[in-house]
Amino acid sequence: MKICILDWTTVTSGDISSHIFEQFGDVECFELCSNELAAEQIGNADMVLCNKVMITDEVIRKCPNLKYIGLFATGYNNIDLNSAEKHGITVCNAGSYSTYAVAQQTFSYILHYCNKISQYDEFVKNGGWINSRSFSAFPLRTTELFDKTLSVIGYGSIGRAVAKIAECFGMRVIVNTRTQPENCPYKLVSLKEAFEHADFLTVHCPLTEQTAEIINAETLSYMKKNSVIINTARGGIVNEVALADALNNENIAGAYLDVLVNEPMSADTPLKNAKNCIITPHTAWAPLETRMRLIDIVCDNIKAYLDGKSQNRII
């Protein structure tokens, strides 16, 4: 079994070794691979492991030995699934590995907005408390989460975890999802209602033809001026020009984004200097514990495939 890892740097900064995959065969590991060189790097490999490299129909046709594609990710929009199915290639993702980390980051954004911790730290270090006439100095307005509405778009494992945390803060949770969930304790609403009622709107759905740019000029127009958008899912879910316009015109209060349409971030993204827009470099999934869980799932997927009992199989 010849295994090709295309973009190992996207999984580790040196704190995880690729040697774990040698139990399955001969491993050739590339730190990064451009989309243009994917077919060349895969060559005659039987198995490819990747994160974001595009495995197109052209790549698949140029790699006739390829039988298995394993993803270091939950999303699989970088794989031409129709071509993979046509050529009898098994595709497996790593679902649910990042549930706790992404839910944690989602609420770190919400709490950052509400409690102004970094801004108050700066205020104190600049002498604001020293010069205060009162024991308590609060020039910055903070927000209590109790009884605020959290709109959750997408009710997979991450959406459910985020909703559960919101309950602990006494928030009202409403959910928009394309499939009818079983035993959902929260009110199910239309997409328009999710935008209309949200104090905070957080997205936890995959990027598909149906979800592409669901955050757009029209849906943003439904929102309250004091509402905040959070996207830790995929950048393509947001029309970035429309969101920048909504922020700069103060039609919404803020946005927290861990993903953008172009990654790494392009210098000319309209969100770079948008008002009240906090951007992190796709880090919600990145705690070491989370990445180790990811590697364990990828290994388990390979073992199951080799045993003839594929799991987490997309096709």
C-alpha angles and dihedrals in degrees: 000000000000114000125194121196108197107187111017093157089069089064103041143023089205098293096103126052124222090214089094089078093057088084087074101047146293110338128207109187125195120191092215134354128195118228089244093059098042096103092045093050094046091048111153095346118142094208133031126195118195146150112203107352111123112247099195132178089262091054092048093049091051092052106058095169093059112118105154137037116192119191127214085208146056094236119074105182090120091068124081095227095183091056093044091052092047090054095044095248119155114225120196128180132196104245124189097006093119100041097113096040095049092045088050093051092046090059093041085062093047093048092045089056095044103041102034091214097161092043092050091047088055090046091053095046090050090058099261096132094040089058095043118120090207133057088241121048115191111161090147118074114238128194134225114222095208111115093003117133120245114195111204116197108198122025105212123122094297094045090051092049092050091049091051092053090048090057089058089060092049094249124155109242125206124179136209116191135156093227127055105249121216118243094359107172093199133081113266113221140178120262091255092052090049090059096040097053101036124118084173123016118194126185123216105160132108122259108258137146087271096050100039109123095350084150098069141132093285098048092042089055089063093060130098117250091242094052127115129212124212124190121183094147116074130328094230090067087075129065094219097200091053092048092048090051092050091051097044092047089047092237087138129025102234152329133222115198131183094172135047135188091253118042123219087042115262118233092236100050108139090226096060094091100018117137117267093358117142116193127189122188101252094287104139092098096041110092110122092240090054094049091048088053088051092054091048091053093048090051092048089050091054093047091050091048093050089049090054093248105104117197132191085023117171093188 
